[in-house]
Amino acid sequence: MRRANGFTLMEVLLATALLAAGMALAFTTLRTATGSVARAEQLAAHTEQTRSAQRFVRRQVSLALPLVYERNERTGLARQLWGEPGRLLFVGNMPGHLSRGGPHLQMLALVPDDDRGREGYRLEFSYRLLIGEVVVEPEDARPPVILVDGIADASFEFRGMLADGEMSDWEPGWDMAMQLPRLVRLDLRFIDERRFWPPLAMALNLTESARFQDELIPGPTRTVPDPGQRPRRPR
């Protein structure tokens, strides 16, 4: 007898099994590659978020101004900057894209992120207009800006100048009346160990602060000589 042309049932089943295995392998490879790309994109987004947050915090804190935002009515002592491990208040000018300019009381705060159903903390930035020594509460206040999230723990620390001219150690708080610290540091650690917060220590721009004080407190009146008058020689 001549054998009929075509495939046997076993050959068809074997080919079908090989095709299914190949499709499963291709699907697994594609899913793994897609997951790797998604994780890489997420890590890149987190890195950019960290970089932007550090750049913004450094700029705002380093340009803090020696302006009073709160005064004790009993003692007369005034605050220009106040800090604790989880919060920092200071006065400074705002970027043009966030406000109309001028001095604002600014706050950086670590806030538990459980209200958004997330673990850890987030770093928020908020601001209010300062007129004289009065903080203005706007009717249409904007919600705080989230600078970075996914934080396991973080803390602000401060260094100032001692009476003997030496720098103090890092302190977990700052409550010196009418005095700005020389350095402010923000240590931060993320929940995701793949994320990294580079060391961030900010030196306050005391030159800018002194210039601002000179503008607020005019110096002695200077006599402008007549251009046609010949200068006198010193005796």
Rosetta silent file (secondary structure, phi, psi, omega in degrees, C-alpha in Angstrom):
SEQUENCE: MRRANGFTLMEVLLATALLAAGMALAFTTLRTATGSVARAEQLAAHTEQTRSAQRFVRRQVSLALPLVYERNERTGLARQLWGEPGRLLFVGNMPGHLSRGGPHLQMLALVPDDDRGREGYRLEFSYRLLIGEVVVEPEDARPPVILVDGIADASFEFRGMLADGEMSDWEPGWDMAMQLPRLVRLDLRFIDERRFWPPLAMALNLTESARFQDELIPGPTRTVPDPGQRPRRPR
SCORE:     score description
SCORE:     0.000 S_00000001
   1 L     0.000  141.086  175.756    0.000    0.000    0.000 S_00000001
   2 L   -84.006  139.606  179.061    1.174    3.530   -0.727 S_00000001
   3 L   -74.454  135.837  179.677    1.368    5.908    2.237 S_00000001
   4 L   -68.616  141.181  177.471   -1.067    8.845    2.017 S_00000001
   5 L   -68.528  151.000  179.335    0.516   12.277    1.563 S_00000001
   6 L   119.454 -178.919 -177.898    0.345   14.724    4.538 S_00000001
   7 L   -97.126  148.454  174.780    1.302   14.849    8.223 S_00000001
   8 L   -78.833  167.347  179.585    0.421   12.339   10.823 S_00000001
   9 H   -61.800  -38.280  179.491   -1.518   13.289   13.924 S_00000001
  10 H   -64.920  -40.311  179.609    1.636   13.033   16.056 S_00000001
  11 H   -65.432  -39.785  178.830    3.528   15.382   13.744 S_00000001
  12 H   -65.221  -42.725  179.286    0.717   17.932   13.871 S_00000001
  13 H   -64.533  -41.297  179.373    0.567   17.769   17.667 S_00000001
  14 H   -64.261  -42.464  179.232    4.354   18.121   17.936 S_00000001
  15 H   -64.300  -39.970  178.798    4.385   21.132   15.585 S_00000001
  16 H   -64.359  -40.893  178.915    1.553   22.758   17.519 S_00000001
  17 H   -64.645  -42.260  178.602    3.391   22.242   20.818 S_00000001
  18 H   -64.682  -40.205  178.647    6.601   23.738   19.414 S_00000001
  19 H   -64.173  -41.598  179.020    4.700   26.732   18.027 S_00000001
  20 H   -65.033  -40.882  178.655    2.991   27.328   21.378 S_00000001
  21 H   -64.274  -40.542  178.568    6.310   27.087   23.228 S_00000001
  22 H   -64.638  -41.155  178.377    7.899   29.549   20.825 S_00000001
  23 H   -66.430  -38.899  178.137    5.049   32.023   21.225 S_00000001
  24 H   -64.386  -41.044  178.702    5.192   31.715   25.017 S_00000001
  25 H   -64.507  -42.546  179.251    8.950   32.348   24.974 S_00000001
  26 H   -64.320  -40.626  179.553    8.527   35.372   22.708 S_00000001
  27 H   -65.103  -41.776  178.810    5.747   36.762   24.912 S_00000001
  28 H   -63.898  -42.761  178.923    7.846   36.289   28.074 S_00000001
  29 H   -62.526  -43.561  179.624   10.845   37.985   26.460 S_00000001
  30 H   -64.254  -41.629  179.940    8.706   40.901   25.293 S_00000001
  31 H   -65.711  -40.153  178.001    7.112   41.295   28.716 S_00000001
  32 H   -63.954  -43.429  179.741   10.520   41.225   30.437 S_00000001
  33 H   -64.620  -40.765  178.868   11.913   43.804   28.030 S_00000001
  34 H   -63.782  -41.644  177.792    8.858   46.025   28.489 S_00000001
  35 H   -63.982  -39.421  179.123    9.183   45.796   32.281 S_00000001
  36 H   -64.809  -41.616  178.585   12.886   46.644   32.117 S_00000001
  37 H   -64.402  -41.839 -179.965   12.185   49.691   29.956 S_00000001
  38 H   -64.031  -41.591  178.688    9.409   50.831   32.308 S_00000001
  39 H   -66.509  -38.790  178.378   11.668   50.468   35.358 S_00000001
  40 H   -64.837  -40.857  178.349   14.472   52.340   33.595 S_00000001
  41 H   -65.990  -39.264  178.574   12.099   55.159   32.656 S_00000001
  42 H   -64.681  -42.395  178.931   10.774   55.330   36.220 S_00000001
  43 H   -64.916  -39.325  177.673   14.300   55.495   37.646 S_00000001
  44 H   -64.413  -39.651  177.969   15.224   58.224   35.150 S_00000001
  45 H   -65.008  -41.245  177.951   12.120   60.203   36.151 S_00000001
  46 H   -64.852  -39.336  178.655   12.999   59.846   39.845 S_00000001
  47 H   -63.090  -42.849  178.425   16.576   60.952   39.152 S_00000001
  48 H   -66.554  -37.589  176.673   15.357   64.052   37.335 S_00000001
  49 H   -61.865  -43.319  178.847   12.905   64.773   40.168 S_00000001
  50 H   -63.481  -44.249 -179.226   15.754   64.559   42.696 S_00000001
  51 H   -62.890  -44.365 -179.946   17.992   66.811   40.610 S_00000001
  52 H   -65.441  -40.662  179.412   15.271   69.431   40.170 S_00000001
  53 H   -63.633  -44.018  179.683   14.361   69.344   43.872 S_00000001
  54 H   -63.838  -42.657 -179.609   17.979   69.821   44.945 S_00000001
  55 H   -62.227  -42.240 -179.265   18.505   72.678   42.516 S_00000001
  56 H   -68.552  -46.861 -179.291   15.368   74.467   43.724 S_00000001
  57 H   -61.887  -43.606 -179.894   16.037   73.939   47.457 S_00000001
  58 H   -60.934  -43.973 -177.812   19.649   75.091   47.109 S_00000001
  59 H   -64.762  -47.780 -175.231   18.652   78.252   45.277 S_00000001
  60 H   -68.009  -44.701 -176.795   15.871   79.277   47.650 S_00000001
  61 H   -70.067  -41.861 -177.463   17.694   78.546   50.923 S_00000001
  62 H   -65.741  -23.032  179.774   21.022   80.062   49.871 S_00000001
  63 L  -101.482   23.324  176.497   19.247   83.333   48.981 S_00000001
  64 L   -59.423  141.691 -176.248   17.413   83.648   52.316 S_00000001
  65 L  -107.281  149.942  179.612   17.053   87.292   53.378 S_00000001
  66 L   -80.971   61.777  179.727   17.507   88.821   56.867 S_00000001
  67 L  -112.531  141.683 -178.449   13.879   89.911   57.136 S_00000001
  68 L   -81.818  131.372  175.261   11.704   89.523   60.222 S_00000001
  69 L  -117.551   -7.374  179.953    8.547   87.464   59.798 S_00000001
  70 E  -156.162  138.010 -178.741    7.632   87.024   63.469 S_00000001
  71 E  -134.731  135.113  176.983    8.282   89.059   66.621 S_00000001
  72 L   -77.623  116.892 -176.361    7.752   88.193   70.274 S_00000001
  73 L   -65.817  -28.035 -177.273    5.627   91.008   71.696 S_00000001
  74 L   -80.490  -45.992 -176.383    6.903   90.419   75.227 S_00000001
  75 L   -96.835  -19.777 -176.994   10.643   90.193   74.584 S_00000001
  76 L    80.683   -3.021  179.676   10.839   92.008   71.275 S_00000001
  77 L   -70.492  142.548 -174.485   13.001   89.220   69.841 S_00000001
  78 E  -121.889  152.290  178.173   12.408   88.572   66.166 S_00000001
  79 E  -107.693  134.849  172.348   12.788   85.573   63.898 S_00000001
  80 L  -111.285  -27.846  178.379   14.366   85.647   60.474 S_00000001
  81 E  -152.825  138.391  179.350   14.808   81.886   60.045 S_00000001
  82 E  -139.542  139.000 -178.634   13.550   78.959   62.085 S_00000001
  83 E  -148.761  153.621  172.070   14.211   75.278   61.666 S_00000001
  84 E  -142.040  174.342 -175.881   13.740   71.838   63.133 S_00000001
  85 L   -54.074  -35.005 -175.770   14.556   68.379   61.711 S_00000001
  86 L  -106.992    8.200 -175.924   11.339   68.185   59.704 S_00000001
  87 E  -158.182  146.312  178.814   10.662   71.821   58.829 S_00000001
  88 E  -140.936  127.090  175.897   12.406   75.015   57.731 S_00000001
  89 E  -118.930  135.304  179.252   10.954   78.551   57.563 S_00000001
  90 E  -158.064  167.621 -179.504   12.795   81.474   56.004 S_00000001
  91 E  -110.874  136.018  177.827   12.197   84.668   54.023 S_00000001
  92 E  -167.094  169.230  176.720   13.322   85.114   50.453 S_00000001
  93 E   -78.269  151.068 -178.569   12.326   86.284   47.007 S_00000001
  94 L  -100.288  149.551  171.840   10.289   83.975   44.825 S_00000001
  95 L   -60.997  148.883 -175.537   10.984   82.948   41.234 S_00000001
  96 L   -61.534  -29.849 -176.759    8.897   84.910   38.770 S_00000001
  97 L   -77.838   -9.248  179.920    7.006   81.871   37.495 S_00000001
  98 L  -104.404  -22.597 -178.511    5.654   81.115   40.987 S_00000001
  99 L  -157.594 -175.898  178.758    4.605   84.571   42.169 S_00000001
 100 L   -88.511   11.144  178.556    4.708   88.258   41.393 S_00000001
 101 L    91.077  179.383 -178.728    7.998   88.654   43.200 S_00000001
 102 L    89.977  164.992 -179.188    8.919   90.298   46.470 S_00000001
 103 E   -64.753  137.910  176.422    9.796   88.753   49.846 S_00000001
 104 E  -133.231  145.222  168.931    7.783   85.698   50.847 S_00000001
 105 E   -78.277  119.413 -174.763    7.760   83.528   53.944 S_00000001
 106 E  -113.561  146.885 -179.128    8.781   80.151   52.554 S_00000001
 107 E  -136.305  131.775  169.432    8.492   76.737   54.166 S_00000001
 108 E  -109.760  127.071 -173.917   10.050   73.367   53.390 S_00000001
 109 E  -141.137  141.193  172.162    8.344   70.559   55.291 S_00000001
 110 E   -90.560  121.608 -173.292    8.469   66.771   55.492 S_00000001
 111 E  -122.439  133.185  175.032    4.886   65.502   55.425 S_00000001
 112 E   -57.478  136.921 -174.717    3.651   61.908   55.921 S_00000001
 113 H   -96.150   13.210 -178.078    2.456   60.575   52.569 S_00000001
 114 H   -70.213  -18.823  178.116   -0.225   58.257   53.949 S_00000001
 115 H   -69.857  -15.342  174.351   -2.961   60.721   52.944 S_00000001
 116 H  -105.021   10.381  179.698   -2.184   59.736   49.341 S_00000001
 117 L    72.751   28.082 -178.449   -2.044   56.042   50.193 S_00000001
 118 L  -121.889  161.858  178.628    1.751   55.913   49.926 S_00000001
 119 L   -82.832  162.014  170.802    4.569   54.937   52.227 S_00000001
 120 L    72.985 -148.028 -174.065    7.087   57.295   53.791 S_00000001
 121 E  -128.753  167.605  171.683    7.185   61.069   53.461 S_00000001
 122 E  -130.196  152.941  177.392    7.183   63.783   50.844 S_00000001
 123 E   -99.949  117.618 -177.767    9.037   67.123   50.792 S_00000001
 124 E  -109.885  150.547  175.621    6.641   70.040   50.280 S_00000001
 125 E  -124.356  128.939  176.936    7.284   73.700   49.509 S_00000001
 126 E  -136.485  162.264 -175.941    4.797   76.451   50.365 S_00000001
 127 E  -154.803  152.154  177.061    4.991   80.243   50.484 S_00000001
 128 E  -142.126  145.573 -177.516    3.048   83.325   51.605 S_00000001
 129 E   -66.438  140.015  177.857    3.557   86.995   50.856 S_00000001
 130 E  -116.308  120.052  176.732    5.359   89.060   53.510 S_00000001
 131 E  -118.354  113.842 -172.521    4.543   92.773   53.810 S_00000001
 132 L    65.705 -118.587  174.243    6.632   94.466   56.473 S_00000001
 133 L  -115.164   20.915 -177.261    6.507   91.922   59.284 S_00000001
 134 E  -109.547  126.396  175.856    3.008   90.734   58.420 S_00000001
 135 E   -87.010  122.504 -176.417    2.406   87.425   56.659 S_00000001
 136 L   -91.124  125.835  177.255   -0.499   87.805   54.233 S_00000001
 137 L   -94.067  108.206 -178.215   -2.892   84.870   53.970 S_00000001
 138 L   -72.412  150.871  178.503   -4.275   84.874   50.407 S_00000001
 139 L   -70.804  -35.052 -179.239   -7.888   83.939   49.786 S_00000001
 140 L  -108.974   56.154 -177.169   -6.949   81.706   46.847 S_00000001
 141 L   -62.835  137.134  177.931   -3.870   80.092   48.382 S_00000001
 142 L   -78.701  149.542  176.087   -2.179   77.529   46.189 S_00000001
 143 L   -68.648  156.125  178.671   -1.628   74.028   47.558 S_00000001
 144 L   -58.231  149.071  177.909    1.943   73.147   48.565 S_00000001
 145 E   -89.801  127.958  177.271    4.258   72.024   45.780 S_00000001
 146 E   -84.546  114.770 -178.862    5.554   68.451   46.132 S_00000001
 147 E   -84.420  -43.085 -179.003    9.275   68.556   45.386 S_00000001
 148 E  -157.608  147.649  179.930   10.133   64.899   45.975 S_00000001
 149 E  -133.681 -173.625 -176.585    8.392   61.854   47.470 S_00000001
 150 E    72.226   30.795 -175.105    9.151   58.261   48.405 S_00000001
 151 E   -91.075  131.052  175.118   11.264   59.429   51.371 S_00000001
 152 E   -81.003  -49.590  174.971   12.142   56.987   54.154 S_00000001
 153 E  -159.527  156.303 -178.892   13.582   59.635   56.483 S_00000001
 154 E  -161.249  160.458  179.085   15.138   63.094   56.239 S_00000001
 155 E  -161.288  145.278  171.606   16.245   65.952   58.470 S_00000001
 156 E   -90.775  145.438  174.915   17.484   69.532   58.325 S_00000001
 157 E  -137.805  157.369 -170.370   20.631   70.521   60.242 S_00000001
 158 E  -137.536  146.632  172.606   22.238   73.897   60.867 S_00000001
 159 E  -130.924  135.748  178.663   25.642   75.439   61.582 S_00000001
 160 L  -128.149 -175.927 -179.966   26.212   78.974   62.817 S_00000001
 161 E   -97.417  128.076  178.108   29.017   81.217   64.020 S_00000001
 162 L   -80.920  170.111 -178.078   29.986   81.028   67.690 S_00000001
 163 L   -63.304  -29.237 -179.430   30.990   84.012   69.821 S_00000001
 164 L   -85.876    7.446  177.961   34.677   83.088   69.474 S_00000001
 165 L    87.767   -0.137  178.863   34.444   83.191   65.694 S_00000001
 166 L   -92.127  156.445  177.084   34.439   79.419   65.248 S_00000001
 167 E   -79.133  140.776  177.746   31.784   77.434   63.428 S_00000001
 168 L   -76.073  169.679  171.411   29.385   75.437   65.583 S_00000001
 169 L   -73.713  169.327  175.308   28.695   71.735   65.135 S_00000001
 170 L   -67.134  127.343 -178.524   25.716   70.605   63.105 S_00000001
 171 E  -114.649  147.096 -178.344   22.577   71.225   65.167 S_00000001
 172 L   -78.707    1.126  179.728   19.106   69.667   64.638 S_00000001
 173 L  -156.388  164.609  178.161   17.349   73.024   64.979 S_00000001
 174 E  -142.140  120.462 -179.783   17.764   76.795   64.610 S_00000001
 175 L  -141.672   32.702 -179.802   15.996   79.370   66.776 S_00000001
 176 L   -79.238  127.339 -179.761   18.523   82.204   67.009 S_00000001
 177 L   -73.782  136.062  174.860   16.869   85.618   67.060 S_00000001
 178 L    54.490   36.403  179.491   17.982   88.101   64.396 S_00000001
 179 L  -150.918  132.476  176.750   20.666   85.766   63.098 S_00000001
 180 L   -95.587  147.201  173.989   20.901   83.527   60.059 S_00000001
 181 L   -70.409  160.971  175.646   22.876   80.275   60.083 S_00000001
 182 L   -82.613  -36.279 -176.882   25.957   79.997   57.918 S_00000001
 183 E  -134.330  143.950  172.636   25.114   76.527   56.598 S_00000001
 184 E  -128.741  133.018 -178.709   21.948   74.467   56.196 S_00000001
 185 E  -123.143  141.460  174.899   22.082   70.768   55.376 S_00000001
 186 E  -121.962  107.546  174.247   19.337   68.407   54.217 S_00000001
 187 E   -93.387  136.529 -174.152   20.064   64.711   54.688 S_00000001
 188 E  -149.040  141.990  177.443   17.588   62.422   52.970 S_00000001
 189 E  -133.949  134.563 -177.832   17.162   58.704   52.321 S_00000001
 190 E   -89.604  157.028  173.558   14.658   57.109   49.939 S_00000001
 191 L   -66.204  -45.585  177.166   12.539   54.014   50.488 S_00000001
 192 L   -76.129  113.871 -175.517   13.721   52.655   47.123 S_00000001
 193 L   -67.587  -13.778  176.994   17.401   51.878   47.669 S_00000001
 194 L   -75.234  -20.279  178.929   18.103   52.403   43.963 S_00000001
 195 L   -86.081  145.194 -174.893   17.374   56.108   44.398 S_00000001
 196 L  -132.207  134.429  175.423   20.160   58.332   45.696 S_00000001
 197 L  -107.874  105.836  179.502   20.103   61.778   47.320 S_00000001
 198 L   -60.936  151.997  178.309   23.510   63.452   46.875 S_00000001
 199 L   -54.689  132.903 -176.736   24.844   65.362   49.918 S_00000001
 200 E  -129.087  100.310  175.056   23.178   68.787   50.037 S_00000001
 201 E  -120.653  126.645 -172.382   24.778   71.479   52.213 S_00000001
 202 E  -114.720  125.409  174.048   23.857   75.081   51.420 S_00000001
 203 E   -89.995  127.214  179.412   25.875   78.158   52.353 S_00000001
 204 L   -72.352  140.095 -177.682   23.695   81.206   52.836 S_00000001
 205 L   -78.623   86.279 -177.172   24.645   84.152   50.660 S_00000001
 206 H   -69.120  -25.948  176.468   25.639   86.574   53.413 S_00000001
 207 H   -64.639  -43.449  177.532   26.898   89.068   50.838 S_00000001
 208 H   -65.227  -37.871  178.797   23.426   89.266   49.340 S_00000001
 209 H   -64.593  -42.750  179.695   21.938   89.572   52.836 S_00000001
 210 H   -64.956  -40.119  178.533   24.273   92.439   53.726 S_00000001
 211 H   -63.515  -39.537  179.462   23.466   94.227   50.477 S_00000001
 212 H   -65.902  -39.025  178.024   19.759   93.846   51.180 S_00000001
 213 H   -65.188  -38.407  178.257   20.210   95.254   54.687 S_00000001
 214 H   -62.582  -34.277  178.524   22.090   98.240   53.273 S_00000001
 215 H   -71.308  -32.391  179.413   19.135   98.937   50.991 S_00000001
 216 H   -77.134  -35.118 -177.236   16.735   98.792   53.940 S_00000001
 217 L  -115.692   96.142 -177.247   18.923  100.916   56.227 S_00000001
 218 L   -61.747  146.688  177.929   20.398  103.846   54.279 S_00000001
 219 L   -82.961 -174.279 -179.925   23.897  104.919   55.193 S_00000001
 220 L   -63.650  149.159 -179.042   25.058  108.477   55.984 S_00000001
 221 L   -66.711  131.981  179.971   24.325  111.133   53.419 S_00000001
 222 L  -103.381  137.982  178.324   27.202  111.667   51.016 S_00000001
 223 L   -85.962  124.240  179.286   27.998  115.095   49.561 S_00000001
 224 L   -90.823  120.394 -177.198   28.318  115.033   45.788 S_00000001
 225 L   -69.497  152.925  176.064   30.992  117.560   44.661 S_00000001
 226 L   -68.557  129.326 -178.574   30.276  120.130   42.007 S_00000001
 227 L   -58.849  -28.355 -179.298   31.726  118.887   38.697 S_00000001
 228 L   -84.707   -5.215 -177.334   33.164  122.329   38.038 S_00000001
 229 L   -90.614  132.053  179.778   34.902  122.542   41.406 S_00000001
 230 L   -76.265  136.582  179.849   38.548  121.510   41.561 S_00000001
 231 L   -66.760  145.382  178.393   39.316  118.918   44.225 S_00000001
 232 L   -85.422  141.848  176.171   41.312  120.088   47.223 S_00000001
 233 L   -78.625  139.131  176.835   44.643  118.545   47.998 S_00000001
 234 L   -67.900  141.282  179.475   44.927  116.932   51.403 S_00000001
 235 L   -85.449    0.000    0.000   47.175  118.819   53.807 S_00000001
